[in-house]
């Protein structure tokens, strides 16, 4: 199952990373990334770096540890959970890619402070405000269930913390600044990662 986990992780990086960037370039002339490799001291940079580290830990380090002989956690070491993990990883990848495509030309990796892209409240964004991160979390939960050792659980926790920091402390304040009442009214109706959960207070009630 470790080899299958590595293969699925590679597929996710190709589909949600490389393929999405190619599509973005064809649509807009650039790949849509606003991130830099060099640390800039911002909370956003560290949040995304933590998320990436968590994903690499789940997708690469955990399967490698399994192949090296690390024992799985007994309370998760069941064939049915591993099968659920495969289904969750595939489903999360497909839903995440569909949500990326739903953003159209507004899709970005990272925040461009000077940009004013349109708010996208349609498609998957009618159900939750962050369907890409939600789907990615499902996918990496699936990978962790496929190779359920301590390394995978640690990586999953790191990625969840990074996503929460990125969304709550970087992206939501940015969207408030850019879209104002339109965003807060949208966010008052639609949950953050799960339907109905994490809705914001409408701007006109402040």
N, C-alpha and C positions, 0 to 999 in steps of 0.2 A: 504493500500500500504506500510505502514511502516513495517509491519510484513514480507511482501514479500521482502522488501529491506534488512532486517536483514538476511533472508534466503539466498538471493543471495550473500550477502557479505560472509556468512559462507561457501557457496559453492565455492566461489572464493578462499578463504583461504585454503580450503581443496584441491582443484584441483591444483592451481598455487603454493601453498606452500607445504603442506604435501605430496600430491601425487607425485609432481615433485621431492621432496627430496627422497622419497622411490625409484623412478625410478633411480635417480642418484646413490643411494647407491648400487642398484643391478648392475649397469653398472660399477661403479668405486670403490666401497667399502667405499665411504664416501658421505655425503649429499650435498656437494658443497657450503656450506656457509663459507664465510671468514669474517663474521661480529662478533663483540663481544658485549656483553650487556653493558659492562662498557665503558663510554665515554673515548676516547683516545685523544681528542683534535684535531683530524684531520677534515678537511672540509668534507671528504667523510662520516665520522660517523655522523656528524650533518646533512648533506644533506639527508642521508637515514633515520635518525631519524625524520626529518621534514616530509619526504614523508610518513613514517609509521603513524605519528600523523595525517596527513591529511586524510589518508585512514581510520583510525579508527574513525575520526570525521565524515566523510561522511557515512561510513558503519554502525556505531553503535550509535554515539552521535546524529546524525540527526534524525534517526528513533525513538530513545528514546525520543528526544525532541518533535517529532510529537505526539507520544503516550501520552506524558505528557500535550499536549494541545497547543504547539507552532503553530501559524498560518503560513501557507505557504506564500511565496512571491506572491503577486497578479499577477504580470506580467508573472509568470511561472506556475500559478495554473490552468492548463488546462488538461483535460482527455487525449487529444491526445498527449501532451508532456509526460505525465506519461507513456503512452503506448510506445512511442518512447524510453523512459528511460529503460523500461524492455528489449526491443529489443537490445539496445545499451549495456546494462550490460551483457546480455547473449553472444552477439557477441564478445564483448571485452574479456570476460573470455576465450572463445573458441579460439580466435585468439592468445591471449597471451600464452595460454598453447601450442598451435601448434608451436609458435615461440620458446618457451622454449625447446621443443622437438627437433626443428631444430638445436639447438646448440650442441646437442649430449653431449659428455663428456666435452666439453668446457664450459658448463653452470656453472655459479657461482652467488652467492649472495654476493656482495661486491668484493673488489679487493684484490688479493693476489700478493703483489709486487714481490715476488720471483718466481712466476709462469710464464711460457711462453706457454700458451695454443694457439692452432692454431687459426688464423683469420677465421671467418665464413662469407663468402660473398654470400652464396647460399640461396635458399628458400626465406623466407620472408625478409632476409637480402639483397636480391637483390633489394628490393623495398624501404626500409628505413633502416638506420643503427641501429635503436633502436626500433624494432617492439614490443618487450615485454613491454617497457614503453609506447609506443604509444597505444597499445591495452589496457593496464591497465588504461590509461587516458580515453579512450573511455568508458571502463566499469564503472569507477567511475563518469564520467559525467552522464552516464545512471542512476546510483544510486542516484545522486543529483537531477536528473529530476523526479525520482520516489517520492522523499520526498523533494520538493523544498523549504526548509526553509533557514533562514540565516545561521544556523549552517552548513548545507550541502555546501553552497556556500563558506563559510570560509574554510572548510576542503578541498574542491576542489582546491581552490587557494593555500593553503599551500602545497598540494601534487604536484601541477604543479611547484611551486617554488623549492621544494626539488628535483624533477626530473631534472629540468634544471640545478641546481647546481651540482648534481651528474654527469650528462652526460658531461656538458661543462667543469667543473673545476676539475673533478676527473678522469672519465673514458677516455675521449678523450686524455688528456695528457699521461695517462698510455699507451694507445694503440699506441700513437705516439712513446713513448720510446721503447716499445716492438717490434712493427712491422715496424716502420720507414716508408720508401717510400711505402711499400705495403699497409699500412693503409691509408696514405694520398692520394695515387692514388685512392684507393677504395672510400674514403670519398669525393673525388672531383667529383665522378660520382653519388653518392647515397645521398639522403637527410637525414637529422638528424632524424626527426620524421614524416615528410610528404614528398612524392616523389618530388625531385627537390629542396626542400627548406633546407637551412642550409648546403650546400656543402662546403667543405674546399678547400683551394688552394693547388694544387699539390705540393709535396715537391721539385720537380725539378725546380719550378718557383721561389723558394726563393733565 
